[in-house]
Structures are given as C-alpha cells and as structure tokens.
Amino acid sequence: MKKYWKTIMISLVIVTTIGSYYIQAARATKNDFPFKIETTSGNKEEIENLILQAGYQNGAIYRLLNISKEGSTNLLGRQAYIEGLIAPPVPLMLQKYIQEHRKFMRGKELTPWKYFEDEERLIYTTDPNNGQKVIQGNLLTLQIDILDKRTNNSSSLEINTTAQASYDRMYVNDVYVKNEEIKIFVTNYLINGGRELHIYTVNEKSKVLENDAIIAKIEQEEEIYSDISFFNNFNKIQNENYYFYMIEKYKERMGGGRPDTISSQMYIYNNVNNEVEEWTIPAELKPNKDLMILHGEKIFVPVFSANNIELNHYNIETKRWEEPMHFNYPSTINDKDTPFLEITDDKLYFVNRVSDSYSFYIGDLRTGESLYEGKIINENSEKLDTNYSLYIEQINSIN
C-alpha cells in the first residue's frame, strides 16, 4: 500500500509543478506592463521596424519586454526560475538561426557573443571547461562547433591545453574568426581572487591551439577592489577588429556612496596584429565613461549638457580625434537611471529618463541632424508605480 501512496504523491508533485509552470508562464506573458513608442516630432518611419529589448524593474518584479510603436510584448520574467529554465527568452538575432539551423542549434546557449557567422559558416563556442573550475597544470578544454551552411554538415573541435593558473570560472566574451584562425576572447576568474583576459587562438585546419595570450590581469589586493569594463557591443554577431576595455581600482567609502577611484586605465587590443596599447581621454572632455562606445575603428565619447549631446570620436587607425558632432537634444543625466546610447554605422540612438516617461532620440551621424524625437510611455500609467525603472538592452531593426 505504501508503494501506491508513494506513486500517488510523486504524481501529484509532477502535476503541481507542471501546472505551476503554465500558470506562471501565462502570468509572465500577460501584458500587464504595456509600453509603446510615441512620436513627438521627426520622421515616424525611423521607428517603423524598430524593436527595443528592455527590462522593466520595480522592486522584486522584473519583466523582459520587446517595445515597438505598436506596443510591447512581455517575455518570461526572470523571477520565474522554473519557466526560465524550460523556455528562456530567445534574443531576436538568434531566432533566425533556430529557424534555419534547428539541428545545429539544439542544446546551445542563446548568447550572441558565443557565435560567429559569415557567408559559409556558423561557429559556436562554449565557455572553456564549460565554465567549471580548473586547477593550474590540469587540462583546460575548449569546445568549438562549426556548421558548413552550404552542405548543412557540422563538425566539432575539442582543444585541450594546460591551465596557466587555477580558475574558479571562465566566460566567453566574443569570438573572432579570420582565415583559419578562431580567436576566443575569455574572462578567467582566478580562484584566489582577481581576473585575467585571455585570447585563445585555435587553428581551424590543424586543430591545435596556436596561442594562449593574457592581455590583461587583475591581482587580488587587500582592501582594494578592481573591475574590468568593456565598451564593445558583444550582442552583435560580427568580427570586432578591436577590443576596448578599462581596468579600475577603487576603495569603498565609509558609510557608502560612490567609491574612491585609485586608478583608471583604458586599453585597446588589436585583433589583427595581436597588440595592446594604452589609451587616454583628454582631461578637458570629462565624459560619462559608462556610455563610451567602440564601433568599428572609432571610439565614441559622449559629453552631455542640458540641451546638447556632444559626440567626440577618436579614430584608432589614424590615431586622431575627429571633429565632434553636436545633437541639439535635452540630455540631463539623473541619478536613478543610466541613459542608453547606441551607435550604428549612420545613426545615434539615445534613451533617457524624463519626469513621466523615457525620451527616445535618433540622430544622423553623417550630418548631425535630428531624425526623430519621441517617448516610451506606459499605456496604463494610472496603474504604474512611479518607482519603476526601464533598462534598454538592445535596439533591433526588423525588416
């Protein structure tokens, strides 16, 4: 009899879990935080095919949203752990891979920075050792999967190397492919504290590790905190000829507040010639460093005033500052929300919090002219808690 009761109890747990999943999923997809883009001035066609991927945060409530001029769609909430494991949200840029190469994509992480694509191949790499701990001197494994898009055949490379140090975990930042070389840009977290930035270079043809280069290292120091910030947009699946990053050291202030910076140094790594150079910003600029962007061969350094965005830009290849561009648009920075700035080949996108909503601006990088001004508004503002925050993570153009 006990066997039957045990079977019944297990069945009830399974049914309850599945039922809870579908209830939570329905609740998460319900559009209970509807936002949309509303035009103030400019060309409405600029937002015709735009989708803003955003995160809505209010206390313990978190929603992932796709926002367009038509409205918003709630994706699965991160607070629903089980549903996130079963059906995590798929980045828009990876949806086509799933549709076109379903067999190859099966079981792979849906993080854009682990992929590379050209006309012939789709390449995916896992975190070294699957992100697991490895002790110095032991084997560290790199796994690379390659799809030949012409034949739809796939192959795998498993490269073993000796760990240079003891690492607690390792994460891929980007994949760069040139000719027969596959470069994997990885952050390695040291077991005793600190971090290393590695470039693992694998020869696709000979299937050997050609180089394991450490391009930056942070040592653990007593009462001193260190951080690495990246200014590349790793959400884009394309070769980055340069990596632009900053290493900061700071001390926590007694009683809280912003930490006291001890040192701040920026570096540019050249993927073509494998060289690292230090880089500094002219002291007179005084930019918001969090919003600096590397796009192509240029570093964009924004400086904000009450009614203007000054976009300074430095050309890495010519090693010269070019004439800054000015966009006449209110851009006052507030303490609650960090603005969102994105650069494409010919446009600037800027989202900033204002009193009752979020402003949305599009400027022409070729002419410095304003193309579009609007707002991201909530359609049920009377039900919305004013303490919420909206974080724009990516802007996509859907054609």
Order of alpha helices (4+ residues) and beta strands (2+ residues): alpha-beta-beta-beta-beta-alpha-alpha-alpha-beta-beta-beta-beta-beta-beta-beta-beta-beta-beta-beta-beta-beta-beta-beta-beta-beta-beta-beta-beta-beta
